[in-house]
Amino acid sequence: MTTMRMIKSIATRAESTLLQDAMGAAALMVMLVVGLHLPAFV
């Protein structure tokens, strides 16, 4: 259970930047998918 408590405390401390981090991860995934499909358009 200590792992779950640690994850919960980290999420609580980083609550202010959690949404920004999620948006950044989503943007990276979009760039990856676009970059992988780019050669098909050329």
DRENDO-1510 file (C-alpha; in Angstrom, 1 decimal, always signed):
<recs>
REC; n; res; u; v; w
REC; 1; MET; +0.0; +0.0; +0.0 .
REC; 2; THR; +2.9; +2.4; +0.4 .
REC; 3; THR; +3.2; +2.6; -3.4 .
REC; 4; MET; -0.4; +3.8; -3.8 .
REC; 5; ARG; +0.1; +6.3; -1.0 .
REC; 6; MET; +3.2; +7.6; -2.6 .
REC; 7; ILE; +1.5; +8.0; -6.0 .
REC; 8; LYS; -1.5; +9.8; -4.3 .
REC; 9; SER; +0.9; +12.2; -2.5 .
REC; 10; ILE; +2.8; +12.9; -5.7 .
REC; 11; ALA; -0.5; +13.6; -7.6 .
REC; 12; THR; -1.7; +15.8; -4.8 .
REC; 13; ARG; +1.5; +17.9; -4.8 .
REC; 14; ALA; +1.6; +18.2; -8.6 .
REC; 15; GLU; -2.1; +18.9; -8.9 .
REC; 16; SER; -1.5; +22.4; -10.3 .
REC; 17; THR; +0.5; +21.2; -13.2 .
REC; 18; LEU; -1.2; +17.8; -13.8 .
REC; 19; LEU; -3.5; +19.2; -16.6 .
REC; 20; GLN; -0.6; +20.9; -18.3 .
REC; 21; ASP; +1.5; +17.7; -18.2 .
REC; 22; ALA; -1.4; +15.7; -19.7 .
REC; 23; MET; -1.9; +18.2; -22.4 .
REC; 24; GLY; +1.9; +18.1; -23.2 .
REC; 25; ALA; +1.8; +14.3; -23.4 .
REC; 26; ALA; -1.2; +14.4; -25.7 .
REC; 27; ALA; +0.6; +17.0; -27.9 .
REC; 28; LEU; +3.7; +14.7; -28.1 .
REC; 29; MET; +1.5; +11.8; -29.1 .
REC; 30; VAL; -0.2; +13.9; -31.9 .
REC; 31; MET; +3.2; +15.0; -33.2 .
REC; 32; LEU; +4.5; +11.4; -33.1 .
REC; 33; VAL; +1.5; +10.1; -35.1 .
REC; 34; VAL; +1.7; +13.0; -37.6 .
REC; 35; GLY; +5.4; +12.5; -38.0 .
REC; 36; LEU; +5.0; +8.7; -38.7 .
REC; 37; HIS; +2.3; +9.3; -41.3 .
REC; 38; LEU; +4.1; +12.2; -43.0 .
REC; 39; PRO; +6.0; +10.1; -45.4 .
REC; 40; ALA; +2.7; +8.7; -46.8 .
REC; 41; PHE; +1.7; +12.2; -47.9 .
REC; 42; VAL; +4.9; +12.9; -49.8 .
</recs>
